[in-house]
Amino acid sequence: MKSKMFERIRKLISKGYYNVKLHTRKRMLERNIKIKEVKEAIENGTIIEEYEDDKPLPSYLIYGKTSELRPLHVVVGVDEEVVAIITVYEPDPNKWIGFIKRR
C-alpha cells in the first residue's frame, strides 16, 4: 500500500511541480539518467527510507524502475507545493539487498 506522502509526491511530479538543481542535473548527465526515467521510477516506485528531520525539507528515498526496467534511487525533498529532486542514481547491488534494503 502506498503512503499518503508518496501519493502526494507522485501527484506533484505528474503536474510538473518539481525542480531539479543544476548540481543534480550535472550528476544525471554524468550517470546518463534522463528526467523521463526519474519520473517513471517515481511513478511505479515506493518510498524505502524517510528522512523527516532533513533540513530545509523532509526528504525521502524512492526506489523504482524505468520503463526499460532500469533500477533507480531518487532522493526528493517535499514541501507543500513542489518536489525538489535532490539526487538520482542507479543503486549498487553490492550495497543493497534487492535495491530496497541496505547491506
N, CA, C and O atoms as a GROMACS GRO file, in nm:
protein
  412
    1MET      N    1   0.084  -0.119   0.000
    1MET     CA    2   0.000   0.000   0.000
    1MET      C    3   0.088   0.125   0.000
    1MET      O    4   0.184   0.134   0.077
    2LYS      N    5   0.056   0.219  -0.084
    2LYS     CA    6   0.133   0.342  -0.096
    2LYS      C    7   0.093   0.439   0.014
    2LYS      O    8  -0.024   0.449   0.051
    3SER      N    9   0.192   0.512   0.067
    3SER     CA   10   0.166   0.610   0.173
    3SER      C   11   0.103   0.736   0.114
    3SER      O   12   0.111   0.761  -0.007
    4LYS      N   13   0.041   0.814   0.201
    4LYS     CA   14  -0.016   0.942   0.158
    4LYS      C   15   0.092   1.034   0.105
    4LYS      O   16   0.071   1.107   0.008
    5MET      N   17   0.211   1.032   0.170
    5MET     CA   18   0.320   1.117   0.123
    5MET      C   19   0.363   1.077  -0.017
    5MET      O   20   0.387   1.162  -0.103
    6PHE      N   21   0.372   0.947  -0.041
    6PHE     CA   22   0.414   0.902  -0.173
    6PHE      C   23   0.312   0.943  -0.278
    6PHE      O   24   0.349   0.985  -0.388
    7GLU      N   25   0.185   0.931  -0.246
    7GLU     CA   26   0.081   0.974  -0.341
    7GLU      C   27   0.092   1.124  -0.368
    7GLU      O   28   0.072   1.168  -0.481
    8ARG      N   29   0.123   1.202  -0.265
    8ARG     CA   30   0.142   1.346  -0.284
    8ARG      C   31   0.261   1.374  -0.375
    8ARG      O   32   0.253   1.460  -0.464
    9ILE      N   33   0.371   1.303  -0.354
    9ILE     CA   34   0.489   1.319  -0.439
    9ILE      C   35   0.454   1.287  -0.583
    9ILE      O   36   0.486   1.365  -0.673
   10ARG      N   37   0.389   1.175  -0.606
   10ARG     CA   38   0.351   1.136  -0.742
   10ARG      C   39   0.260   1.240  -0.807
   10ARG      O   40   0.276   1.272  -0.925
   11LYS      N   41   0.166   1.292  -0.730
   11LYS     CA   42   0.073   1.392  -0.784
   11LYS      C   43   0.147   1.519  -0.824
   11LYS      O   44   0.124   1.573  -0.933
   12LEU      N   45   0.236   1.568  -0.737
   12LEU     CA   46   0.312   1.689  -0.768
   12LEU      C   47   0.401   1.668  -0.891
   12LEU      O   48   0.409   1.755  -0.977
   13ILE      N   49   0.467   1.553  -0.900
   13ILE     CA   50   0.554   1.523  -1.014
   13ILE      C   51   0.471   1.518  -1.142
   13ILE      O   52   0.511   1.575  -1.243
   14SER      N   53   0.356   1.451  -1.138
   14SER     CA   54   0.273   1.437  -1.259
   14SER      C   55   0.221   1.572  -1.308
   14SER      O   56   0.198   1.590  -1.428
   15LYS      N   57   0.202   1.667  -1.216
   15LYS     CA   58   0.156   1.800  -1.254
   15LYS      C   59   0.271   1.892  -1.297
   15LYS      O   60   0.249   2.005  -1.339
   16GLY      N   61   0.394   1.841  -1.285
   16GLY     CA   62   0.510   1.922  -1.323
   16GLY      C   63   0.559   2.012  -1.212
   16GLY      O   64   0.640   2.101  -1.238
   17TYR      N   65   0.513   1.991  -1.090
   17TYR     CA   66   0.554   2.073  -0.976
   17TYR      C   67   0.678   2.013  -0.911
   17TYR      O   68   0.673   1.961  -0.799
   18TYR      N   69   0.788   2.020  -0.983
   18TYR     CA   70   0.915   1.970  -0.931
   18TYR      C   71   1.027   2.057  -0.985
   18TYR      O   72   1.012   2.125  -1.087
   19ASN      N   73   1.140   2.053  -0.916
   19ASN     CA   74   1.257   2.122  -0.967
   19ASN      C   75   1.378   2.032  -0.951
   19ASN      O   76   1.384   1.946  -0.863
   20VAL      N   77   1.474   2.055  -1.038
   20VAL     CA   78   1.599   1.978  -1.037
   20VAL      C   79   1.712   2.080  -1.035
   20VAL      O   80   1.729   2.158  -1.128
   21LYS      N   81   1.790   2.079  -0.928
   21LYS     CA   82   1.901   2.173  -0.914
   21LYS      C   83   2.007   2.147  -1.021
   21LYS      O   84   2.016   2.037  -1.075
   22LEU      N   85   2.087   2.249  -1.051
   22LEU     CA   86   2.193   2.238  -1.150
   22LEU      C   87   2.289   2.125  -1.116
   22LEU      O   88   2.327   2.047  -1.203
   23HIS      N   89   2.329   2.116  -0.989
   23HIS     CA   90   2.421   2.009  -0.947
   23HIS      C   91   2.360   1.870  -0.977
   23HIS      O   92   2.430   1.780  -1.024
   24THR      N   93   2.231   1.856  -0.950
   24THR     CA   94   2.163   1.728  -0.975
   24THR      C   95   2.158   1.699  -1.124
   24THR      O   96   2.180   1.585  -1.166
   25ARG      N   97   2.130   1.801  -1.204
   25ARG     CA   98   2.128   1.782  -1.350
   25ARG      C   99   2.265   1.736  -1.401
   25ARG      O  100   2.273   1.650  -1.489
   26LYS      N  101   2.371   1.793  -1.346
   26LYS     CA  102   2.506   1.753  -1.387
   26LYS      C  103   2.532   1.606  -1.354
   26LYS      O  104   2.586   1.532  -1.437
   27ARG      N  105   2.492   1.565  -1.234
   27ARG     CA  106   2.510   1.424  -1.195
   27ARG      C  107   2.426   1.331  -1.281
   27ARG      O  108   2.470   1.222  -1.317
   28MET      N  109   2.305   1.374  -1.314
   28MET     CA  110   2.219   1.293  -1.400
   28MET      C  111   2.283   1.276  -1.537
   28MET      O  112   2.280   1.167  -1.594
   29LEU      N  113   2.343   1.382  -1.589
   29LEU     CA  114   2.411   1.376  -1.718
   29LEU      C  115   2.529   1.279  -1.711
   29LEU      O  116   2.547   1.196  -1.800
   30GLU      N  117   2.609   1.290  -1.604
   30GLU     CA  118   2.724   1.200  -1.586
   30GLU      C  119   2.680   1.054  -1.578
   30GLU      O  120   2.749   0.964  -1.624
   31ARG      N  121   2.563   1.032  -1.517
   31ARG     CA  122   2.513   0.896  -1.494
   31ARG      C  123   2.420   0.849  -1.606
   31ARG      O  124   2.364   0.739  -1.599
   32ASN      N  125   2.404   0.933  -1.708
   32ASN     CA  126   2.317   0.902  -1.822
   32ASN      C  127   2.173   0.870  -1.778
   32ASN      O  128   2.114   0.772  -1.823
   33ILE      N  129   2.121   0.954  -1.689
   33ILE     CA  130   1.984   0.939  -1.640
   33ILE      C  131   1.902   1.058  -1.690
   33ILE      O  132   1.939   1.174  -1.668
   34LYS      N  133   1.794   1.029  -1.758
   34LYS     CA  134   1.707   1.133  -1.812
   34LYS      C  135   1.591   1.161  -1.716
   34LYS      O  136   1.551   1.074  -1.639
   35ILE      N  137   1.538   1.282  -1.722
   35ILE     CA  138   1.427   1.319  -1.634
   35ILE      C  139   1.307   1.228  -1.658
   35ILE      O  140   1.232   1.198  -1.564
   36LYS      N  141   1.288   1.183  -1.781
   36LYS     CA  142   1.179   1.088  -1.812
   36LYS      C  143   1.194   0.962  -1.729
   36LYS      O  144   1.095   0.908  -1.678
   37GLU      N  145   1.317   0.913  -1.713
   37GLU     CA  146   1.342   0.793  -1.634
   37GLU      C  147   1.314   0.818  -1.486
   37GLU      O  148   1.262   0.731  -1.416
   38VAL      N  149   1.350   0.936  -1.439
   38VAL     CA  150   1.325   0.972  -1.299
   38VAL      C  151   1.174   0.969  -1.273
   38VAL      O  152   1.129   0.913  -1.173
   39LYS      N  153   1.098   1.030  -1.362
   39LYS     CA  154   0.953   1.034  -1.346
   39LYS      C  155   0.893   0.894  -1.352
   39LYS      O  156   0.800   0.862  -1.277
   40GLU      N  157   0.944   0.810  -1.440
   40GLU     CA  158   0.896   0.671  -1.449
   40GLU      C  159   0.925   0.595  -1.320
   40GLU      O  160   0.840   0.522  -1.269
   41ALA      N  161   1.046   0.611  -1.267
   41ALA     CA  162   1.084   0.542  -1.144
   41ALA      C  163   0.996   0.585  -1.028
   41ALA      O  164   0.956   0.503  -0.945
   42ILE      N  165   0.965   0.713  -1.021
   42ILE     CA  166   0.878   0.763  -0.914
   42ILE      C  167   0.736   0.710  -0.935
   42ILE      O  168   0.670   0.668  -0.839
   43GLU      N  169   0.689   0.713  -1.057
   43GLU     CA  170   0.551   0.670  -1.087
   43GLU      C  171   0.525   0.527  -1.040
   43GLU      O  172   0.419   0.499  -0.985
   44ASN      N  173   0.620   0.437  -1.062
   44ASN     CA  174   0.594   0.298  -1.023
   44ASN      C  175   0.684   0.251  -0.909
   44ASN      O  176   0.708   0.131  -0.891
   45GLY      N  177   0.732   0.348  -0.831
   45GLY     CA  178   0.822   0.314  -0.721
   45GLY      C  179   0.755   0.313  -0.585
   45GLY      O  180   0.633   0.308  -0.573
   46THR      N  181   0.840   0.318  -0.484
   46THR     CA  182   0.794   0.321  -0.346
   46THR      C  183   0.899   0.389  -0.258
   46THR      O  184   1.018   0.386  -0.289
   47ILE      N  185   0.856   0.450  -0.150
   47ILE     CA  186   0.948   0.510  -0.056
   47ILE      C  187   1.012   0.398   0.025
   47ILE      O  188   0.942   0.316   0.085
   48ILE      N  189   1.147   0.396   0.027
   48ILE     CA  190   1.215   0.291   0.104
   48ILE      C  191   1.284   0.346   0.229
   48ILE      O  192   1.317   0.270   0.320
   49GLU      N  193   1.307   0.477   0.233
   49GLU     CA  194   1.363   0.540   0.353
   49GLU      C  195   1.304   0.680   0.365
   49GLU      O  196   1.279   0.748   0.265
   50GLU      N  197   1.282   0.722   0.489
   50GLU     CA  198   1.230   0.856   0.517
   50GLU      C  199   1.330   0.931   0.604
   50GLU      O  200   1.384   0.876   0.700
   51TYR      N  201   1.353   1.057   0.570
   51TYR     CA  202   1.444   1.143   0.646
   51TYR      C  203   1.366   1.268   0.685
   51TYR      O  204   1.392   1.377   0.633
   52GLU      N  205   1.272   1.252   0.776
   52GLU     CA  206   1.180   1.360   0.808
   52GLU      C  207   1.245   1.476   0.882
   52GLU      O  208   1.189   1.586   0.888
   53ASP      N  209   1.365   1.453   0.940
   53ASP     CA  210   1.436   1.561   1.011
   53ASP      C  211   1.533   1.637   0.921
   53ASP      O  212   1.600   1.729   0.968
   54ASP      N  213   1.541   1.599   0.793
   54ASP     CA  214   1.630   1.670   0.700
   54ASP      C  215   1.592   1.817   0.690
   54ASP      O  216   1.474   1.852   0.703
   55LYS      N  217   1.690   1.900   0.668
   55LYS     CA  218   1.669   2.044   0.650
   55LYS      C  219   1.720   2.084   0.513
   55LYS      O  220   1.821   2.029   0.470
   56PRO      N  221   1.659   2.173   0.442
   56PRO     CA  222   1.545   2.254   0.484
   56PRO      C  223   1.410   2.183   0.468
   56PRO      O  224   1.308   2.233   0.515
   57LEU      N  225   1.408   2.066   0.400
   57LEU     CA  226   1.283   1.995   0.378
   57LEU      C  227   1.295   1.849   0.419
   57LEU      O  228   1.402   1.791   0.407
   58PRO      N  229   1.187   1.789   0.467
   58PRO     CA  230   1.189   1.643   0.486
   58PRO      C  231   1.219   1.579   0.350
   58PRO      O  232   1.175   1.627   0.246
   59SER      N  233   1.295   1.469   0.352
   59SER     CA  234   1.326   1.404   0.225
   59SER      C  235   1.300   1.255   0.233
   59SER      O  236   1.284   1.197   0.341
   60TYR      N  237   1.295   1.195   0.114
   60TYR     CA  238   1.255   1.055   0.100
   60TYR      C  239   1.338   0.989  -0.008
   60TYR      O  240   1.366   1.049  -0.111
   61LEU      N  241   1.377   0.865   0.017
   61LEU     CA  242   1.447   0.784  -0.083
   61LEU      C  243   1.345   0.694  -0.149
   61LEU      O  244   1.280   0.613  -0.083
   62ILE      N  245   1.332   0.707  -0.278
   62ILE     CA  246   1.236   0.629  -0.356
   62ILE      C  247   1.312   0.530  -0.443
   62ILE      O  248   1.411   0.565  -0.508
   63TYR      N  249   1.266   0.407  -0.443
   63TYR     CA  250   1.319   0.306  -0.535
   63TYR      C  251   1.211   0.276  -0.637
   63TYR      O  252   1.095   0.253  -0.602
   64GLY      N  253   1.251   0.277  -0.764
   64GLY     CA  254   1.159   0.242  -0.872
   64GLY      C  255   1.237   0.202  -0.995
   64GLY      O  256   1.359   0.215  -1.002
   65LYS      N  257   1.162   0.152  -1.093
   65LYS     CA  258   1.224   0.111  -1.219
   65LYS      C  259   1.167   0.194  -1.333
   65LYS      O  260   1.052   0.238  -1.330
   66THR      N  261   1.252   0.214  -1.433
   66THR     CA  262   1.209   0.285  -1.553
   66THR      C  263   1.128   0.189  -1.641
   66THR      O  264   1.116   0.070  -1.609
   67SER      N  265   1.075   0.240  -1.750
   67SER     CA  266   1.001   0.154  -1.844
   67SER      C  267   1.093   0.048  -1.906
   67SER      O  268   1.046  -0.054  -1.956
   68GLU      N  269   1.225   0.075  -1.903
   68GLU     CA  270   1.324  -0.021  -1.954
   68GLU      C  271   1.376  -0.112  -1.842
   68GLU      O  272   1.472  -0.186  -1.861
   69LEU      N  273   1.310  -0.105  -1.725
   69LEU     CA  274   1.344  -0.187  -1.608
   69LEU      C  275   1.479  -0.151  -1.544
   69LEU      O  276   1.540  -0.233  -1.476
   70ARG      N  277   1.524  -0.030  -1.568
   70ARG     CA  278   1.646   0.019  -1.503
   70ARG      C  279   1.613   0.059  -1.360
   70ARG      O  280   1.524   0.141  -1.338
   71PRO      N  281   1.682   0.002  -1.261
   71PRO     CA  282   1.654   0.040  -1.122
   71PRO      C  283   1.714   0.177  -1.091
   71PRO      O  284   1.828   0.205  -1.128
   72LEU      N  285   1.637   0.260  -1.023
   72LEU     CA  286   1.687   0.392  -0.982
   72LEU      C  287   1.649   0.421  -0.839
   72LEU      O  288   1.544   0.379  -0.790
   73HIS      N  289   1.736   0.494  -0.772
   73HIS     CA  290   1.705   0.555  -0.644
   73HIS      C  291   1.693   0.704  -0.669
   73HIS      O  292   1.778   0.765  -0.734
   74VAL      N  293   1.587   0.764  -0.616
   74VAL     CA  294   1.562   0.906  -0.631
   74VAL      C  295   1.541   0.963  -0.491
   74VAL      O  296   1.453   0.918  -0.419
   75VAL      N  297   1.621   1.062  -0.453
   75VAL     CA  298   1.601   1.130  -0.326
   75VAL      C  299   1.530   1.261  -0.356
   75VAL      O  300   1.576   1.341  -0.438
   76VAL      N  301   1.417   1.281  -0.288
   76VAL     CA  302   1.338   1.402  -0.309
   76VAL      C  303   1.313   1.472  -0.176
   76VAL      O  304   1.301   1.408  -0.072
   77GLY      N  305   1.306   1.605  -0.182
   77GLY     CA  306   1.261   1.686  -0.070
   77GLY      C  307   1.122   1.736  -0.105
   77GLY      O  308   1.094   1.764  -0.221
   78VAL      N  309   1.036   1.748  -0.005
   78VAL     CA  310   0.897   1.782  -0.034
   78VAL      C  311   0.850   1.895   0.056
   78VAL      O  312   0.868   1.890   0.178
   79ASP      N  313   0.788   1.997  -0.006
   79ASP     CA  314   0.717   2.097   0.074
   79ASP      C  315   0.571   2.095   0.030
   79ASP      O  316   0.527   1.998  -0.032
   80GLU      N  317   0.497   2.198   0.060
   80GLU     CA  318   0.354   2.199   0.028
   80GLU      C  319   0.324   2.204  -0.121
   80GLU      O  320   0.220   2.155  -0.166
   81GLU      N  321   0.415   2.263  -0.200
   81GLU     CA  322   0.382   2.292  -0.339
   81GLU      C  323   0.474   2.231  -0.443
   81GLU      O  324   0.440   2.230  -0.561
   82VAL      N  325   0.589   2.179  -0.401
   82VAL     CA  326   0.685   2.133  -0.501
   82VAL      C  327   0.771   2.019  -0.445
   82VAL      O  328   0.792   2.007  -0.325
   83VAL      N  329   0.819   1.937  -0.538
   83VAL     CA  330   0.913   1.830  -0.505
   83VAL      C  331   1.049   1.873  -0.558
   83VAL      O  332   1.064   1.906  -0.676
   84ALA      N  333   1.148   1.872  -0.472
   84ALA     CA  334   1.286   1.901  -0.513
   84ALA      C  335   1.357   1.768  -0.535
   84ALA      O  336   1.370   1.689  -0.442
   85ILE      N  337   1.402   1.744  -0.656
   85ILE     CA  338   1.478   1.623  -0.684
   85ILE      C  339   1.622   1.650  -0.644
   85ILE      O  340   1.691   1.730  -0.706
   86ILE      N  341   1.665   1.583  -0.538
   86ILE     CA  342   1.795   1.610  -0.476
   86ILE      C  343   1.907   1.532  -0.543
   86ILE      O  344   2.012   1.588  -0.574
   87THR      N  345   1.885   1.404  -0.564
   87THR     CA  346   1.984   1.322  -0.635
   87THR      C  347   1.915   1.200  -0.693
   87THR      O  348   1.808   1.159  -0.649
   88VAL      N  349   1.980   1.144  -0.795
   88VAL     CA  350   1.930   1.026  -0.863
   88VAL      C  351   2.050   0.940  -0.899
   88VAL      O  352   2.152   0.990  -0.948
   89TYR      N  353   2.039   0.809  -0.874
   89TYR     CA  354   2.149   0.720  -0.909
   89TYR      C  355   2.098   0.578  -0.928
   89TYR      O  356   1.989   0.543  -0.882
   90GLU      N  357   2.177   0.499  -0.995
   90GLU     CA  358   2.149   0.357  -1.010
   90GLU      C  359   2.211   0.287  -0.889
   90GLU      O  360   2.333   0.293  -0.871
   91PRO      N  361   2.130   0.221  -0.805
   91PRO     CA  362   2.185   0.162  -0.683
   91PRO      C  363   2.283   0.049  -0.711
   91PRO      O  364   2.266  -0.029  -0.804
   92ASP      N  365   2.387   0.043  -0.628
   92ASP     CA  366   2.490  -0.060  -0.638
   92ASP      C  367   2.439  -0.188  -0.571
   92ASP      O  368   2.411  -0.188  -0.452
   93PRO      N  369   2.426  -0.298  -0.647
   93PRO     CA  370   2.374  -0.422  -0.589
   93PRO      C  371   2.463  -0.478  -0.477
   93PRO      O  372   2.417  -0.559  -0.397
   94ASN      N  373   2.588  -0.435  -0.469
   94ASN     CA  374   2.676  -0.477  -0.360
   94ASN      C  375   2.644  -0.404  -0.229
   94ASN      O  376   2.688  -0.447  -0.122
   95LYS      N  377   2.569  -0.294  -0.239
   95LYS     CA  378   2.535  -0.215  -0.120
   95LYS      C  379   2.388  -0.229  -0.080
   95LYS      O  380   2.348  -0.184   0.027
   96TRP      N  381   2.309  -0.292  -0.167
   96TRP     CA  382   2.165  -0.301  -0.144
   96TRP      C  383   2.116  -0.445  -0.165
   96TRP      O  384   2.160  -0.514  -0.257
   97ILE      N  385   2.026  -0.487  -0.080
   97ILE     CA  386   1.959  -0.616  -0.098
   97ILE      C  387   1.830  -0.587  -0.174
   97ILE      O  388   1.740  -0.521  -0.122
   98GLY      N  389   1.823  -0.638  -0.297
   98GLY     CA  390   1.704  -0.612  -0.378
   98GLY      C  391   1.680  -0.465  -0.405
   98GLY      O  392   1.568  -0.426  -0.439
   99PHE      N  393   1.782  -0.384  -0.391
   99PHE     CA  394   1.778  -0.239  -0.412
   99PHE      C  395   1.690  -0.165  -0.310
   99PHE      O  396   1.669  -0.044  -0.324
  100ILE      N  397   1.638  -0.234  -0.208
  100ILE     CA  398   1.548  -0.169  -0.114
  100ILE      C  399   1.597  -0.171   0.031
  100ILE      O  400   1.544  -0.098   0.114
  101LYS      N  401   1.696  -0.254   0.061
  101LYS     CA  402   1.746  -0.263   0.198
  101LYS      C  403   1.899  -0.257   0.195
  101LYS      O  404   1.965  -0.329   0.120
  102ARG      N  405   1.954  -0.168   0.280
  102ARG     CA  406   2.100  -0.155   0.284
  102ARG      C  407   2.164  -0.280   0.340
  102ARG      O  408   2.114  -0.341   0.434
  103ARG      N  409   2.278  -0.318   0.281
  103ARG     CA  410   2.353  -0.435   0.333
  103ARG      C  411   2.425  -0.399   0.460
  103ARG      O  412   2.493  -0.483   0.518
   0.00000   0.00000   0.00000
